[in-house]
Amino acid sequence: MNSTANFQVDVVIPTQTKYLHLIGSIGEHIGKDLEDFSGDRDALAYHLNLVLTEATTNAIKHANSEDPKDTVRINIDIQEQELIIKVYDHGQGFDLETIPNPDFDQLKENGMGLFFIKTLMDSVTYTNSGDCNILEIRKLLI
Amino acid sequence: MIVTEEKTNGFSVLFVKEERIDAHNSAELKDYILHMIEQSKVNIIVQLEQVRFVDSSGLGALLSGFKHAEAKSGRLSLSNLQPQVLSMFELTRLNRVFEIQTDLQDFFEIDC
């Protein structure tokens, strides 16, 4: 019998970076509590903290700056064998495919965030759905 | 961003007293380091013992400091990284850019 039941965490925050700590901490706690995960749980906890921080930062950056009441929604779906993160923003959106990996020989000060998400997780998609964009990140837990 | 600064053995040592460097406070760290360099403090060691988490913007702030120090014939180095923080530098290969010592004292030991 599995000790970790399936559950979801759904959070809506204003588009302000002061909430990054909160979102990152939720990811870290979820990672540390995944008792059935056989890999390095401390590393997973750090990676979930990082990926949620980077994804939320992106959503805040791409948010509708005209609207002070704009929000970012973060949904984390913890299933038996997979963890699915969805980050919803109301900005202009971007094409995930056109963003190159960083040039490690001449690293720039920005552009590493999506690299972390792509490298540390198993799949990433960014799609438009009506009035919002959804960054969907999947991590296998087996 | 809570930091303290000390002058030791010809280095300006910057102690970062935050558990987290992310997009909320990294610009402040970047500006602080650039201000040090403007004051001709170009040999800087950033001591990161208390930092448990760094994101891409935090790495970017330190890289910015490194490049500006180098442009003034100085050097920005790092010490006392927590293992998970060090792994971020390894993943981006920034461990080949920065001189990183396990302990701050390692910078002051003279080879003889």
gemmi code that builds the backbone of each chain (N, CA, C; Angstrom):
import gemmi

chains = {
    "A": [
        ("MET", (0.841, -1.196, 0.000), (0.000, 0.000, 0.000), (0.877, 1.248, 0.000)),
        ("ASN", (0.469, 2.239, -0.816), (1.249, 3.460, -0.898), (0.971, 4.366, 0.293)),
        ("SER", (2.050, 4.935, 0.827), (1.882, 5.815, 1.985), (1.530, 7.235, 1.568)),
        ("THR", (1.786, 7.569, 0.283), (1.471, 8.918, -0.167), (0.236, 8.886, -1.053)),
        ("ALA", (-0.830, 9.540, -0.605), (-2.048, 9.581, -1.398), (-1.912, 10.649, -2.475)),
        ("ASN", (-2.682, 10.485, -3.548), (-2.695, 11.530, -4.579), (-3.348, 12.775, -4.005)),
        ("PHE", (-2.783, 13.928, -4.316), (-3.412, 15.177, -3.870), (-2.971, 16.332, -4.759)),
        ("GLN", (-3.663, 17.443, -4.599), (-3.335, 18.630, -5.396), (-3.163, 19.839, -4.503)),
        ("VAL", (-2.267, 20.720, -4.921), (-2.098, 22.011, -4.252), (-2.368, 23.077, -5.302)),
        ("ASP", (-3.250, 24.008, -4.989), (-3.608, 25.057, -5.946), (-3.445, 26.408, -5.253)),
        ("VAL", (-2.579, 27.251, -5.816), (-2.278, 28.534, -5.169), (-2.420, 29.652, -6.202)),
        ("VAL", (-3.000, 30.756, -5.788), (-3.077, 31.942, -6.659), (-2.393, 33.086, -5.923)),
        ("ILE", (-1.380, 33.683, -6.588), (-0.628, 34.769, -5.935), (-0.655, 36.032, -6.805)),
        ("PRO", (-0.512, 37.203, -6.171), (-0.323, 38.414, -6.975), (1.002, 38.305, -7.727)),
        ("THR", (1.153, 39.090, -8.792), (2.377, 38.995, -9.610), (3.509, 39.783, -8.952)),
        ("GLN", (3.926, 39.317, -7.784), (5.001, 39.970, -7.022), (6.031, 38.934, -6.584)),
        ("THR", (7.307, 39.306, -6.750), (8.375, 38.347, -6.463), (8.478, 37.991, -4.974)),
        ("LYS", (7.867, 38.774, -4.101), (7.981, 38.424, -2.678), (7.287, 37.093, -2.350)),
        ("TYR", (6.435, 36.608, -3.260), (5.760, 35.329, -3.019), (6.550, 34.121, -3.538)),
        ("LEU", (7.707, 34.366, -4.162), (8.503, 33.249, -4.688), (8.933, 32.295, -3.581)),
        ("HIS", (9.266, 32.867, -2.425), (9.705, 32.058, -1.295), (8.602, 31.062, -0.892)),
        ("LEU", (7.380, 31.565, -0.838), (6.236, 30.721, -0.466), (6.067, 29.567, -1.459)),
        ("ILE", (6.086, 29.898, -2.748), (5.868, 28.865, -3.779), (7.011, 27.844, -3.763)),
        ("GLY", (8.249, 28.356, -3.662), (9.408, 27.462, -3.609), (9.340, 26.534, -2.408)),
        ("SER", (8.928, 27.090, -1.269), (8.850, 26.287, -0.031), (7.822, 25.170, -0.150)),
        ("ILE", (6.722, 25.450, -0.836), (5.697, 24.406, -1.029), (6.323, 23.242, -1.808)),
        ("GLY", (7.066, 23.579, -2.871), (7.726, 22.537, -3.674), (8.714, 21.735, -2.841)),
        ("GLU", (9.479, 22.441, -2.024), (10.482, 21.782, -1.192), (9.822, 20.803, -0.200)),
        ("HIS", (8.741, 21.252, 0.428), (8.034, 20.383, 1.380), (7.445, 19.157, 0.689)),
        ("ILE", (6.874, 19.365, -0.482), (6.291, 18.234, -1.218), (7.389, 17.209, -1.529)),
        ("GLY", (8.543, 17.699, -2.011), (9.657, 16.800, -2.338), (10.127, 16.002, -1.138)),
        ("LYS", (10.265, 16.675, -0.003), (10.764, 15.994, 1.209), (9.771, 14.966, 1.738)),
        ("ASP", (8.481, 15.187, 1.462), (7.447, 14.302, 2.000), (7.092, 13.127, 1.088)),
        ("LEU", (7.725, 13.052, -0.097), (7.388, 11.954, -1.018), (8.080, 10.669, -0.556)),
        ("GLU", (7.450, 10.010, 0.375), (8.094, 8.858, 1.026), (8.344, 7.692, 0.077)),
        ("ASP", (7.548, 7.614, -0.990), (7.713, 6.489, -1.909), (8.802, 6.726, -2.955)),
        ("PHE", (9.314, 7.946, -3.018), (10.338, 8.256, -4.025), (11.651, 7.612, -3.612)),
        ("SER", (12.188, 6.785, -4.514), (13.366, 6.004, -4.123), (14.681, 6.758, -4.349)),
        ("GLY", (14.619, 7.863, -5.099), (15.846, 8.614, -5.387), (16.241, 9.519, -4.230)),
        ("ASP", (17.083, 10.493, -4.542), (17.588, 11.440, -3.537), (16.500, 12.489, -3.257)),
        ("ARG", (15.842, 12.338, -2.106), (14.700, 13.206, -1.809), (15.121, 14.654, -1.529)),
        ("ASP", (16.322, 14.827, -0.939), (16.805, 16.193, -0.682), (17.060, 16.927, -1.992)),
        ("ALA", (17.646, 16.195, -2.958), (17.900, 16.808, -4.275), (16.577, 17.119, -4.960)),
        ("LEU", (15.623, 16.173, -4.890), (14.315, 16.401, -5.503), (13.640, 17.633, -4.880)),
        ("ALA", (13.741, 17.745, -3.549), (13.133, 18.885, -2.845), (13.737, 20.200, -3.345)),
        ("TYR", (15.063, 20.219, -3.497), (15.722, 21.441, -3.992), (15.282, 21.724, -5.428)),
        ("HIS", (15.223, 20.678, -6.241), (14.859, 20.866, -7.649), (13.426, 21.370, -7.799)),
        ("LEU", (12.508, 20.863, -6.960), (11.116, 21.339, -7.039), (11.032, 22.793, -6.572)),
        ("ASN", (11.782, 23.133, -5.542), (11.874, 24.523, -5.075), (12.356, 25.406, -6.229)),
        ("LEU", (13.425, 24.962, -6.878), (14.030, 25.748, -7.960), (13.087, 25.893, -9.158)),
        ("VAL", (12.517, 24.765, -9.588), (11.674, 24.770, -10.790), (10.417, 25.626, -10.559)),
        ("LEU", (9.821, 25.500, -9.383), (8.639, 26.324, -9.081), (9.012, 27.805, -8.994)),
        ("THR", (10.179, 28.087, -8.417), (10.647, 29.480, -8.331), (10.875, 30.046, -9.727)),
        ("GLU", (11.564, 29.283, -10.589), (11.872, 29.761, -11.946), (10.589, 29.933, -12.771)),
        ("ALA", (9.698, 28.950, -12.684), (8.463, 28.999, -13.483), (7.589, 30.171, -13.028)),
        ("THR", (7.520, 30.396, -11.720), (6.700, 31.499, -11.202), (7.337, 32.847, -11.552)),
        ("THR", (8.667, 32.918, -11.474), (9.369, 34.149, -11.882), (9.051, 34.478, -13.343)),
        ("ASN", (9.113, 33.453, -14.204), (8.781, 33.651, -15.626), (7.371, 34.180, -15.789)),
        ("ALA", (6.437, 33.573, -15.067), (5.029, 33.986, -15.179), (4.856, 35.426, -14.702)),
        ("ILE", (5.558, 35.801, -13.633), (5.476, 37.180, -13.120), (6.060, 38.154, -14.145)),
        ("LYS", (7.198, 37.755, -14.753), (7.847, 38.614, -15.752), (6.953, 38.814, -16.972)),
        ("HIS", (6.258, 37.754, -17.368), (5.426, 37.827, -18.574), (4.007, 38.279, -18.270)),
        ("ALA", (3.755, 38.638, -17.015), (2.392, 38.997, -16.621), (1.953, 40.288, -17.293)),
        ("ASN", (0.677, 40.516, -17.219), (0.103, 41.744, -17.757), (0.432, 42.915, -16.826)),
        ("SER", (1.460, 43.677, -17.204), (1.934, 44.734, -16.309), (0.944, 45.893, -16.207)),
        ("GLU", (-0.020, 45.931, -17.123), (-1.031, 47.008, -17.085), (-2.037, 46.776, -15.959)),
        ("ASP", (-2.138, 45.528, -15.535), (-3.189, 45.189, -14.580), (-2.604, 44.901, -13.194)),
        ("PRO", (-2.755, 45.812, -12.237), (-2.171, 45.586, -10.906), (-2.816, 44.425, -10.150)),
        ("LYS", (-3.993, 44.007, -10.635), (-4.664, 42.887, -9.951), (-4.377, 41.553, -10.643)),
        ("ASP", (-3.439, 41.556, -11.589), (-3.108, 40.320, -12.298), (-2.553, 39.293, -11.304)),
        ("THR", (-2.815, 38.035, -11.595), (-2.378, 36.974, -10.684), (-1.673, 35.861, -11.465)),
        ("VAL", (-0.953, 35.030, -10.732), (-0.368, 33.806, -11.286), (-0.955, 32.640, -10.501)),
        ("ARG", (-1.433, 31.644, -11.227), (-1.963, 30.458, -10.556), (-0.974, 29.319, -10.723)),
        ("ILE", (-0.737, 28.618, -9.642), (0.192, 27.482, -9.661), (-0.571, 26.256, -9.152)),
        ("ASN", (-0.587, 25.221, -9.972), (-1.266, 23.989, -9.575), (-0.245, 22.857, -9.563)),
        ("ILE", (-0.205, 22.139, -8.452), (0.722, 21.004, -8.345), (-0.118, 19.753, -8.091)),
        ("ASP", (0.000, 18.799, -9.010), (-0.790, 17.576, -8.930), (0.170, 16.429, -8.620)),
        ("ILE", (0.043, 15.883, -7.422), (0.960, 14.821, -7.001), (0.250, 13.483, -7.187)),
        ("GLN", (0.746, 12.716, -8.143), (0.176, 11.399, -8.405), (1.182, 10.341, -7.975)),
        ("GLU", (0.738, 9.100, -8.071), (1.575, 8.003, -7.585), (2.939, 7.950, -8.274)),
        ("GLN", (2.931, 8.125, -9.609), (4.182, 7.953, -10.356), (4.657, 9.222, -11.044)),
        ("GLU", (3.938, 10.304, -10.846), (4.275, 11.517, -11.573), (3.817, 12.749, -10.812)),
        ("LEU", (4.578, 13.813, -10.985), (4.205, 15.095, -10.395), (4.019, 16.085, -11.549)),
        ("ILE", (2.880, 16.750, -11.579), (2.578, 17.664, -12.689), (2.380, 19.079, -12.133)),
        ("ILE", (3.216, 19.985, -12.617), (3.119, 21.383, -12.203), (2.535, 22.174, -13.362)),
        ("LYS", (1.525, 23.000, -13.083), (0.995, 23.893, -14.128), (1.044, 25.315, -13.588)),
        ("VAL", (1.656, 26.188, -14.377), (1.731, 27.604, -13.991), (0.993, 28.415, -15.053)),
        ("TYR", (-0.015, 29.155, -14.620), (-0.886, 29.907, -15.535), (-0.536, 31.392, -15.475)),
        ("ASP", (-0.286, 31.994, -16.652), (-0.088, 33.452, -16.668), (-1.014, 34.090, -17.696)),
        ("HIS", (-1.178, 35.391, -17.577), (-2.090, 36.118, -18.477), (-1.323, 37.073, -19.382)),
        ("GLY", (-0.062, 36.785, -19.613), (0.779, 37.689, -20.421), (0.726, 37.374, -21.899)),
        ("GLN", (1.702, 37.912, -22.633), (1.776, 37.770, -24.089), (2.156, 36.349, -24.516)),
        ("GLY", (2.815, 35.628, -23.638), (3.274, 34.290, -23.997), (4.571, 34.335, -24.786)),
        ("PHE", (5.161, 33.171, -25.000), (6.403, 33.078, -25.790), (6.474, 31.682, -26.384)),
        ("ASP", (7.397, 31.485, -27.322), (7.542, 30.178, -27.947), (8.706, 29.436, -27.278)),
        ("LEU", (8.342, 28.407, -26.538), (9.337, 27.641, -25.775), (10.440, 27.083, -26.679)),
        ("GLU", (10.047, 26.701, -27.904), (10.998, 26.050, -28.820), (12.096, 27.010, -29.300)),
        ("THR", (11.797, 28.311, -29.313), (12.777, 29.263, -29.865), (13.793, 29.714, -28.814)),
        ("ILE", (13.606, 29.270, -27.575), (14.548, 29.707, -26.533), (15.718, 28.723, -26.455)),
        ("PRO", (16.909, 29.180, -26.817), (18.046, 28.253, -26.875), (18.589, 27.932, -25.482)),
        ("ASN", (19.309, 26.845, -25.408), (20.027, 26.542, -24.166), (21.154, 27.563, -23.992)),
        ("PRO", (21.577, 27.820, -22.755), (22.664, 28.781, -22.560), (23.961, 28.305, -23.224)),
        ("ASP", (24.777, 29.274, -23.626), (26.106, 28.976, -24.153), (27.054, 28.910, -22.952)),
        ("PHE", (27.464, 27.690, -22.588), (28.225, 27.519, -21.340), (29.622, 28.116, -21.394)),
        ("ASP", (30.108, 28.346, -22.622), (31.433, 28.957, -22.713), (31.369, 30.463, -22.529)),
        ("GLN", (30.193, 31.019, -22.762), (30.025, 32.467, -22.576), (28.683, 32.717, -21.905)),
        ("LEU", (28.604, 32.285, -20.662), (27.322, 32.372, -19.969), (26.901, 33.812, -19.759)),
        ("LYS", (25.606, 34.048, -20.018), (25.062, 35.381, -19.769), (24.353, 35.378, -18.420)),
        ("GLU", (24.021, 36.594, -17.971), (23.432, 36.703, -16.632), (22.001, 36.202, -16.557)),
        ("ASN", (21.328, 36.120, -17.708), (19.980, 35.555, -17.658), (19.817, 34.481, -18.730)),
        ("GLY", (18.713, 33.775, -18.657), (18.466, 32.712, -19.637), (18.741, 31.325, -19.087)),
        ("MET", (19.077, 31.241, -17.795), (19.361, 29.923, -17.203), (18.106, 29.272, -16.603)),
        ("GLY", (17.059, 30.053, -16.379), (15.866, 29.543, -15.698), (15.191, 28.400, -16.427)),
        ("LEU", (14.920, 28.607, -17.716), (14.262, 27.538, -18.483), (15.171, 26.330, -18.663)),
        ("PHE", (16.486, 26.604, -18.729), (17.454, 25.498, -18.810), (17.326, 24.581, -17.581)),
        ("PHE", (17.193, 25.189, -16.388), (17.029, 24.384, -15.164), (15.750, 23.544, -15.233)),
        ("ILE", (14.673, 24.180, -15.687), (13.391, 23.455, -15.744), (13.508, 22.273, -16.718)),
        ("LYS", (14.061, 22.538, -17.899), (14.172, 21.474, -18.917), (15.114, 20.361, -18.466)),
        ("THR", (16.196, 20.745, -17.791), (17.218, 19.768, -17.408), (16.788, 18.911, -16.219)),
        ("LEU", (16.121, 19.532, -15.241), (15.844, 18.818, -13.995), (14.509, 18.061, -14.012)),
        ("MET", (13.634, 18.412, -14.963), (12.328, 17.755, -15.037), (12.272, 16.870, -16.284)),
        ("ASP", (11.178, 16.121, -16.452), (11.119, 15.166, -17.558), (10.455, 15.712, -18.820)),
        ("SER", (9.501, 16.632, -18.675), (8.948, 17.254, -19.882), (8.399, 18.633, -19.558)),
        ("VAL", (8.446, 19.515, -20.543), (7.963, 20.883, -20.372), (7.204, 21.291, -21.632)),
        ("THR", (6.002, 21.851, -21.466), (5.280, 22.425, -22.609), (4.742, 23.784, -22.201)),
        ("TYR", (4.543, 24.657, -23.202), (3.963, 25.977, -22.927), (2.895, 26.205, -23.978)),
        ("THR", (1.660, 26.295, -23.550), (0.563, 26.398, -24.509), (-0.369, 27.546, -24.150)),
        ("ASN", (-1.070, 28.040, -25.173), (-2.049, 29.085, -24.932), (-3.424, 28.425, -24.819)),
        ("SER", (-4.184, 28.874, -23.837), (-5.518, 28.309, -23.657), (-6.488, 29.458, -23.367)),
        ("GLY", (-7.028, 30.001, -24.417), (-7.981, 31.103, -24.253), (-7.313, 32.344, -23.710)),
        ("ASP", (-7.678, 32.739, -22.502), (-7.146, 34.006, -21.968), (-5.904, 33.803, -21.103)),
        ("CYS", (-5.356, 32.594, -21.113), (-4.119, 32.411, -20.332), (-3.148, 31.454, -21.026)),
        ("ASN", (-1.914, 31.489, -20.569), (-0.882, 30.563, -21.038), (-0.600, 29.574, -19.908)),
        ("ILE", (-0.279, 28.354, -20.300), (0.002, 27.334, -19.273), (1.377, 26.717, -19.522)),
        ("LEU", (2.249, 26.855, -18.528), (3.530, 26.153, -18.552), (3.320, 24.859, -17.776)),
        ("GLU", (3.431, 23.736, -18.486), (3.193, 22.440, -17.816), (4.503, 21.671, -17.717)),
        ("ILE", (4.816, 21.271, -16.493), (6.085, 20.605, -16.207), (5.777, 19.249, -15.563)),
        ("ARG", (6.398, 18.214, -16.088), (6.150, 16.885, -15.519), (7.436, 16.255, -14.989)),
        ("LYS", (7.313, 15.610, -13.860), (8.458, 14.905, -13.270), (8.013, 13.504, -12.880)),
        ("LEU", (8.674, 12.522, -13.460), (8.358, 11.141, -13.096), (8.909, 10.846, -11.708)),
        ("LEU", (8.143, 10.084, -10.938), (8.574, 9.799, -9.559), (8.970, 8.338, -9.395)),
        ("ILE", (9.312, 7.690, -10.503), (9.674, 6.267, -10.389), (11.152, 6.064, -10.688)),
    ],
    "B": [
        ("MET", (17.906, 42.411, 1.346), (19.143, 41.616, 1.297), (20.030, 41.993, 2.472)),
        ("ILE", (20.261, 41.054, 3.360), (21.127, 41.331, 4.507), (22.529, 40.812, 4.198)),
        ("VAL", (23.482, 41.739, 4.196), (24.882, 41.360, 3.954), (25.761, 42.107, 4.956)),
        ("THR", (26.929, 41.537, 5.222), (27.933, 42.286, 5.984), (29.244, 42.205, 5.218)),
        ("GLU", (30.079, 43.202, 5.447), (31.299, 43.302, 4.659), (32.493, 43.415, 5.601)),
        ("GLU", (33.554, 42.702, 5.266), (34.782, 42.773, 6.080), (35.976, 42.892, 5.155)),
        ("LYS", (37.004, 43.545, 5.639), (38.250, 43.609, 4.875), (39.225, 42.632, 5.535)),
        ("THR", (39.663, 41.620, 4.824), (40.572, 40.618, 5.391), (41.653, 40.258, 4.388)),
        ("ASN", (42.892, 40.358, 4.791), (44.049, 39.942, 3.975), (43.992, 40.522, 2.548)),
        ("GLY", (43.566, 41.754, 2.425), (43.516, 42.391, 1.113), (42.271, 42.069, 0.297)),
        ("PHE", (41.397, 41.226, 0.845), (40.140, 40.904, 0.156), (38.977, 41.641, 0.820)),
        ("SER", (37.995, 41.995, 0.017), (36.720, 42.450, 0.576), (35.816, 41.233, 0.655)),
        ("VAL", (35.482, 40.824, 1.877), (34.665, 39.620, 2.044), (33.217, 40.041, 2.298)),
        ("LEU", (32.334, 39.527, 1.449), (30.916, 39.847, 1.562), (30.179, 38.613, 2.098)),
        ("PHE", (29.635, 38.736, 3.310), (28.873, 37.638, 3.915), (27.397, 37.841, 3.569)),
        ("VAL", (26.815, 36.885, 2.863), (25.390, 36.990, 2.524), (24.598, 36.306, 3.640)),
        ("LYS", (23.789, 37.096, 4.333), (23.072, 36.570, 5.501), (21.613, 36.269, 5.167)),
        ("GLU", (21.405, 35.657, 4.017), (20.050, 35.296, 3.583), (20.037, 33.803, 3.307)),
        ("GLU", (18.891, 33.151, 3.565), (18.783, 31.724, 3.242), (18.519, 31.499, 1.764)),
        ("ARG", (18.040, 32.545, 1.114), (17.562, 32.394, -0.252), (17.987, 33.567, -1.117)),
        ("ILE", (18.533, 33.272, -2.308), (18.747, 34.328, -3.302), (17.890, 33.967, -4.508)),
        ("ASP", (16.878, 34.779, -4.755), (16.013, 34.540, -5.919), (15.687, 35.876, -6.573)),
        ("ALA", (14.731, 35.868, -7.502), (14.429, 37.082, -8.277), (13.902, 38.216, -7.388)),
        ("HIS", (13.566, 37.913, -6.141), (13.082, 38.972, -5.249), (14.231, 39.826, -4.689)),
        ("ASN", (15.396, 39.194, -4.463), (16.489, 39.959, -3.832), (17.799, 39.946, -4.627)),
        ("SER", (17.843, 39.241, -5.766), (19.114, 39.127, -6.497), (19.570, 40.461, -7.092)),
        ("ALA", (18.617, 41.320, -7.497), (19.004, 42.619, -8.072), (19.717, 43.464, -7.013)),
        ("GLU", (19.256, 43.312, -5.781), (19.878, 44.052, -4.676), (21.315, 43.573, -4.432)),
        ("LEU", (21.509, 42.253, -4.510), (22.856, 41.694, -4.348), (23.761, 42.167, -5.482)),
        ("LYS", (23.232, 42.128, -6.707), (24.000, 42.570, -7.877), (24.411, 44.032, -7.714)),
        ("ASP", (23.469, 44.883, -7.333), (23.769, 46.314, -7.160), (24.788, 46.536, -6.051)),
        ("TYR", (24.672, 45.757, -4.978), (25.603, 45.907, -3.858), (27.032, 45.606, -4.321)),
        ("ILE", (27.184, 44.501, -5.061), (28.518, 44.109, -5.544), (29.057, 45.151, -6.530)),
        ("LEU", (28.195, 45.630, -7.425), (28.649, 46.637, -8.396), (29.089, 47.920, -7.684)),
        ("HIS", (28.387, 48.249, -6.616), (28.753, 49.435, -5.830), (30.132, 49.241, -5.175)),
        ("MET", (30.392, 48.026, -4.676), (31.713, 47.718, -4.102), (32.801, 47.928, -5.158)),
        ("ILE", (32.539, 47.422, -6.371), (33.538, 47.526, -7.446), (33.770, 48.994, -7.831)),
        ("GLU", (32.686, 49.762, -7.845), (32.822, 51.208, -8.126), (33.695, 51.899, -7.077)),
        ("GLN", (33.678, 51.349, -5.864), (34.517, 51.909, -4.781), (35.928, 51.319, -4.789)),
        ("SER", (36.287, 50.695, -5.914), (37.600, 50.077, -6.125), (37.855, 48.857, -5.242)),
        ("LYS", (36.789, 48.267, -4.710), (36.944, 46.983, -4.008), (36.753, 45.902, -5.063)),
        ("VAL", (37.848, 45.520, -5.719), (37.719, 44.629, -6.881), (38.139, 43.186, -6.585)),
        ("ASN", (38.739, 42.959, -5.407), (39.060, 41.585, -5.016), (38.074, 41.142, -3.941)),
        ("ILE", (37.048, 40.473, -4.399), (35.893, 40.181, -3.543), (35.749, 38.672, -3.338)),
        ("ILE", (35.452, 38.297, -2.112), (35.048, 36.905, -1.844), (33.622, 36.966, -1.300)),
        ("VAL", (32.717, 36.233, -1.928), (31.346, 36.176, -1.421), (31.212, 34.894, -0.605)),
        ("GLN", (30.925, 35.064, 0.684), (30.812, 33.927, 1.597), (29.337, 33.539, 1.675)),
        ("LEU", (29.027, 32.301, 1.257), (27.624, 31.907, 1.061), (27.137, 30.850, 2.058)),
        ("GLU", (27.794, 30.762, 3.199), (27.463, 29.689, 4.146), (25.972, 29.652, 4.529)),
        ("GLN", (25.377, 30.811, 4.695), (23.976, 30.826, 5.159), (22.961, 30.642, 4.045)),
        ("VAL", (23.458, 30.648, 2.801), (22.535, 30.566, 1.661), (22.209, 29.099, 1.370)),
        ("ARG", (20.940, 28.750, 1.508), (20.504, 27.361, 1.277), (19.905, 27.190, -0.113)),
        ("PHE", (19.601, 28.319, -0.752), (18.923, 28.230, -2.058), (19.362, 29.377, -2.951)),
        ("VAL", (19.710, 29.048, -4.190), (20.006, 30.096, -5.167), (19.339, 29.719, -6.492)),
        ("ASP", (18.712, 30.692, -7.149), (18.080, 30.410, -8.439), (18.910, 31.028, -9.570)),
        ("SER", (18.388, 31.005, -10.793), (19.174, 31.485, -11.942), (19.495, 32.973, -11.821)),
        ("SER", (18.593, 33.747, -11.213), (18.862, 35.191, -11.091), (19.968, 35.445, -10.060)),
        ("GLY", (20.056, 34.572, -9.054), (21.133, 34.677, -8.066), (22.480, 34.353, -8.694)),
        ("LEU", (22.503, 33.299, -9.527), (23.740, 32.964, -10.250), (24.118, 34.122, -11.168)),
        ("GLY", (23.099, 34.718, -11.810), (23.330, 35.839, -12.712), (23.922, 37.044, -11.994)),
        ("ALA", (23.452, 37.309, -10.777), (23.967, 38.445, -9.999), (25.452, 38.240, -9.671)),
        ("LEU", (25.806, 36.997, -9.302), (27.210, 36.705, -8.971), (28.076, 36.753, -10.230)),
        ("LEU", (27.534, 36.264, -11.350), (28.269, 36.291, -12.616), (28.507, 37.737, -13.065)),
        ("SER", (27.512, 38.584, -12.872), (27.658, 40.007, -13.198), (28.804, 40.612, -12.384)),
        ("GLY", (28.832, 40.301, -11.083), (29.910, 40.785, -10.220), (31.263, 40.287, -10.681)),
        ("PHE", (31.315, 39.005, -11.070), (32.566, 38.413, -11.554), (33.082, 39.176, -12.771)),
        ("LYS", (32.178, 39.413, -13.734), (32.584, 40.076, -14.989), (33.045, 41.507, -14.738)),
        ("HIS", (32.337, 42.226, -13.864), (32.720, 43.613, -13.572), (34.042, 43.695, -12.812)),
        ("ALA", (34.252, 42.749, -11.888), (35.525, 42.730, -11.143), (36.681, 42.425, -12.098)),
        ("GLU", (36.444, 41.461, -12.979), (37.473, 41.063, -13.947), (37.823, 42.240, -14.876)),
        ("ALA", (36.813, 43.001, -15.262), (37.041, 44.154, -16.155), (37.924, 45.210, -15.490)),
        ("LYS", (37.978, 45.181, -14.156), (38.831, 46.140, -13.432), (40.058, 45.435, -12.859)),
        ("SER", (40.453, 44.351, -13.521), (41.618, 43.546, -13.128), (41.501, 42.971, -11.719)),
        ("GLY", (40.277, 42.766, -11.281), (40.066, 42.147, -9.973), (39.512, 40.744, -10.133)),
        ("ARG", (38.926, 40.241, -9.036), (38.432, 38.871, -9.054), (37.317, 38.723, -8.030)),
        ("LEU", (36.262, 38.061, -8.439), (35.206, 37.743, -7.470), (35.177, 36.230, -7.302)),
        ("SER", (35.399, 35.783, -6.064), (35.439, 34.345, -5.769), (34.362, 34.008, -4.747)),
        ("LEU", (34.196, 32.702, -4.508), (33.117, 32.247, -3.631), (33.651, 31.271, -2.589)),
        ("SER", (33.024, 31.273, -1.406), (33.406, 30.271, -0.409), (32.197, 29.770, 0.361)),
        ("ASN", (32.394, 28.637, 1.030), (31.420, 28.038, 1.955), (30.051, 27.754, 1.317)),
        ("LEU", (30.072, 27.137, 0.126), (28.799, 26.828, -0.534), (28.164, 25.568, 0.052)),
        ("GLN", (26.874, 25.622, 0.303), (26.139, 24.425, 0.708), (26.095, 23.466, -0.500)),
        ("PRO", (26.048, 22.140, -0.246), (26.139, 21.176, -1.364), (25.121, 21.415, -2.486)),
        ("GLN", (23.872, 21.701, -2.133), (22.851, 21.887, -3.185), (23.105, 23.171, -3.973)),
        ("VAL", (23.651, 24.185, -3.294), (23.969, 25.447, -3.968), (25.138, 25.209, -4.932)),
        ("LEU", (26.139, 24.461, -4.461), (27.281, 24.119, -5.316), (26.821, 23.364, -6.562)),
        ("SER", (25.820, 22.507, -6.390), (25.348, 21.710, -7.539), (24.772, 22.603, -8.643)),
        ("MET", (24.235, 23.770, -8.287), (23.740, 24.718, -9.304), (24.892, 25.262, -10.145)),
        ("PHE", (26.021, 25.504, -9.488), (27.209, 25.989, -10.208), (27.757, 24.892, -11.118)),
        ("GLU", (27.663, 23.644, -10.661), (28.164, 22.524, -11.466), (27.281, 22.297, -12.698)),
        ("LEU", (25.977, 22.401, -12.489), (25.012, 22.187, -13.575), (25.195, 23.202, -14.700)),
        ("THR", (25.544, 24.428, -14.337), (25.727, 25.496, -15.333), (27.213, 25.667, -15.698)),
        ("ARG", (28.043, 24.797, -15.131), (29.505, 24.828, -15.332), (30.130, 26.137, -14.844)),
        ("LEU", (29.408, 26.860, -14.008), (29.962, 28.104, -13.453), (31.062, 27.820, -12.435)),
        ("ASN", (31.161, 26.553, -12.008), (32.255, 26.181, -11.107), (33.608, 26.266, -11.814)),
        ("ARG", (33.569, 26.336, -13.178), (34.819, 26.502, -13.929), (35.160, 27.982, -14.121)),
        ("VAL", (34.183, 28.841, -13.845), (34.383, 30.287, -13.989), (34.880, 30.878, -12.669)),
        ("PHE", (34.176, 30.568, -11.594), (34.528, 31.103, -10.277), (35.592, 30.245, -9.603)),
        ("GLU", (36.464, 30.889, -8.839), (37.270, 30.112, -7.892), (36.381, 29.883, -6.674)),
        ("ILE", (36.209, 28.617, -6.313), (35.328, 28.279, -5.188), (36.136, 27.517, -4.153)),
        ("GLN", (36.162, 28.008, -2.925), (36.852, 27.309, -1.836), (35.830, 26.817, -0.819)),
        ("THR", (36.140, 25.667, -0.215), (35.253, 25.086, 0.783), (35.117, 26.006, 1.978)),
        ("ASP", (36.237, 26.617, 2.359), (36.225, 27.481, 3.533), (36.909, 28.807, 3.198)),
        ("LEU", (36.421, 29.863, 3.796), (36.977, 31.198, 3.557), (38.479, 31.259, 3.834)),
        ("GLN", (38.898, 30.546, 4.899), (40.317, 30.578, 5.288), (41.231, 30.043, 4.189)),
        ("ASP", (40.688, 29.183, 3.325), (41.509, 28.582, 2.263), (42.064, 29.643, 1.296)),
        ("PHE", (41.400, 30.798, 1.233), (41.900, 31.871, 0.371), (43.136, 32.551, 0.971)),
        ("PHE", (43.296, 32.435, 2.284), (44.342, 33.203, 2.964), (45.590, 32.392, 3.257)),
        ("GLU", (45.536, 31.088, 2.988), (46.690, 30.251, 3.281), (47.765, 30.471, 2.231)),
        ("ILE", (48.960, 30.709, 2.707), (50.060, 31.009, 1.778), (50.860, 29.740, 1.511)),
        ("ASP", (51.042, 29.457, 0.236), (51.867, 28.295, -0.130), (53.334, 28.622, 0.169)),
        ("CYS", (54.039, 27.648, 0.784), (55.463, 27.891, 1.003), (56.258, 26.612, 0.792)),
    ],
}
model = gemmi.Model(1)
for chain_id, residues in chains.items():
    chain = gemmi.Chain(chain_id)
    for i, (resn, *xyz) in enumerate(residues, 1):
        res = gemmi.Residue()
        res.name, res.seqid = resn, gemmi.SeqId(i, " ")
        for name, pos in zip(("N", "CA", "C"), xyz):
            atom = gemmi.Atom()
            atom.name, atom.element = name, gemmi.Element(name[0])
            atom.pos, atom.b_iso = gemmi.Position(*pos), 0.0
            res.add_atom(atom)
        chain.add_residue(res)
    model.add_chain(chain)
structure = gemmi.Structure()
structure.add_model(model)
structure.setup_entities()
